[in-house]
Amino acid sequence: MNKQLRDLDIESRLELIESRQQWLFENSERSRMLFEEGVTFEQNKKIENLLESIRRKLADGERVTYGQYEKEVKEIFVNSDYPVNADYTFAYHYLLSCFKEERWVEVFVALYKDYPGFNDDIKK
């Protein structure tokens, strides 16, 4: 049993195991990433809520940067029972995988259109 699971109470273990099972079942680029990183349903929902909040801010004409987004994603995992290496690459690839699934397209474009490699990544 890996350390991540061993250190959790039974309810937390079950939540993580159920999340990982669902990510395997979905078998998308995003779900495979979530599985590999050990992201739970709750953590994923928090990221989705963050993206929806960013979408509303952008629609209202507010400026949001990719740095702000990446920082907020990292904060989701800071005090979590499920440690995830949620650095800037995790945040970028999470949103890129959503873009490829045609989810939060306008958020990805608004945040990363000037990001190095943007044009190459959206063509893949």
C-alpha positions as CSV (number, residue, x, y, z in Angstrom):
1,M,0.0,0.0,0.0
2,N,1.4,3.4,-0.9
3,K,2.2,6.0,1.8
4,Q,-0.6,8.3,0.5
5,L,-3.3,5.6,1.3
6,R,-1.6,4.2,4.4
7,D,-1.8,7.6,6.2
8,L,-5.5,8.1,5.6
9,D,-8.5,7.1,7.6
10,I,-10.9,4.6,6.1
11,E,-13.4,7.1,4.7
12,S,-10.6,9.2,3.1
13,R,-9.2,6.0,1.6
14,L,-12.5,5.1,0.1
15,E,-13.0,8.5,-1.4
16,L,-9.6,8.4,-3.0
17,I,-10.1,4.8,-4.3
18,E,-13.6,5.6,-5.7
19,S,-12.2,8.7,-7.4
20,R,-9.4,6.8,-9.0
21,Q,-11.7,4.1,-10.1
22,Q,-14.0,6.7,-11.8
23,W,-11.0,8.3,-13.5
24,L,-9.9,4.9,-15.0
25,F,-13.5,4.3,-16.2
26,E,-13.7,7.7,-17.9
27,N,-10.4,7.1,-19.7
28,S,-9.9,10.6,-21.1
29,E,-6.7,12.6,-21.2
30,R,-7.9,14.6,-18.2
31,S,-9.1,11.6,-16.2
32,R,-5.9,9.8,-16.8
33,M,-4.0,12.8,-15.5
34,L,-6.3,13.0,-12.4
35,F,-5.8,9.3,-11.8
36,E,-2.0,9.5,-12.0
37,E,-1.9,12.6,-9.7
38,G,-4.3,11.1,-7.2
39,V,-6.9,13.9,-7.5
40,T,-10.2,13.2,-5.7
41,F,-13.7,14.1,-6.9
42,E,-13.8,16.9,-4.3
43,Q,-10.5,18.4,-5.5
44,N,-11.6,18.2,-9.1
45,K,-14.9,19.9,-8.2
46,K,-13.0,22.7,-6.6
47,I,-10.9,23.2,-9.7
48,E,-14.1,23.2,-11.8
49,N,-15.7,25.8,-9.5
50,L,-12.6,27.9,-9.9
51,L,-12.8,27.7,-13.6
52,E,-16.4,28.7,-13.6
53,S,-15.6,31.6,-11.4
54,I,-12.8,32.7,-13.8
55,R,-15.3,32.3,-16.7
56,R,-17.7,34.7,-15.0
57,K,-14.9,37.2,-14.2
58,L,-13.8,37.2,-17.8
59,A,-17.4,37.6,-19.0
60,D,-17.7,40.7,-16.7
61,G,-14.5,42.2,-18.2
62,E,-12.2,41.5,-15.3
63,R,-8.6,40.6,-16.1
64,V,-7.4,37.2,-14.8
65,T,-3.9,35.9,-15.4
66,Y,-2.6,32.4,-15.7
67,G,-0.5,33.1,-12.7
68,Q,-3.5,33.8,-10.6
69,Y,-5.2,30.6,-11.9
70,E,-2.1,28.5,-11.2
71,K,-1.8,29.9,-7.7
72,E,-5.4,29.2,-6.9
73,V,-5.1,25.6,-8.2
74,K,-2.1,25.1,-6.0
75,E,-4.0,26.4,-2.9
76,I,-6.7,23.8,-3.4
77,F,-4.1,21.1,-2.6
78,V,-2.0,22.9,0.1
79,N,-3.8,21.6,3.2
80,S,-5.3,18.6,1.6
81,D,-5.3,15.0,3.0
82,Y,-4.4,14.1,-0.6
83,P,-1.1,15.7,-1.5
84,V,-0.8,16.5,-5.2
85,N,2.1,18.2,-6.9
86,A,-0.2,20.9,-8.3
87,D,2.5,23.2,-9.8
88,Y,2.0,25.4,-12.8
89,T,2.4,22.4,-15.2
90,F,-0.4,20.6,-13.5
91,A,-2.7,23.6,-13.7
92,Y,-1.8,24.2,-17.4
93,H,-2.2,20.6,-18.5
94,Y,-5.5,20.3,-16.5
95,L,-6.9,23.3,-18.4
96,L,-5.4,22.2,-21.7
97,S,-7.1,18.8,-21.3
98,C,-10.4,20.6,-20.6
99,F,-9.8,22.7,-23.8
100,K,-9.4,19.5,-25.8
101,E,-12.7,18.3,-24.3
102,E,-14.3,21.6,-25.4
103,R,-14.8,22.6,-21.8
104,W,-13.8,26.1,-20.5
105,V,-12.3,26.9,-24.0
106,E,-12.7,30.6,-23.5
107,V,-10.9,30.4,-20.1
108,F,-8.0,28.5,-21.6
109,V,-7.6,30.9,-24.5
110,A,-7.9,34.0,-22.3
111,L,-5.4,32.8,-19.8
112,Y,-2.8,31.1,-22.1
113,K,-3.1,32.8,-25.6
114,D,0.3,34.5,-25.0
115,Y,1.9,31.5,-23.3
116,P,4.9,30.0,-25.0
117,G,3.8,26.9,-26.9
118,F,0.1,27.8,-26.9
119,N,-0.3,27.4,-30.6
120,D,1.6,24.1,-30.7
121,D,-0.5,22.7,-27.8
122,I,-3.9,23.5,-29.2
123,K,-3.0,21.8,-32.5
124,K,-2.3,18.5,-30.9
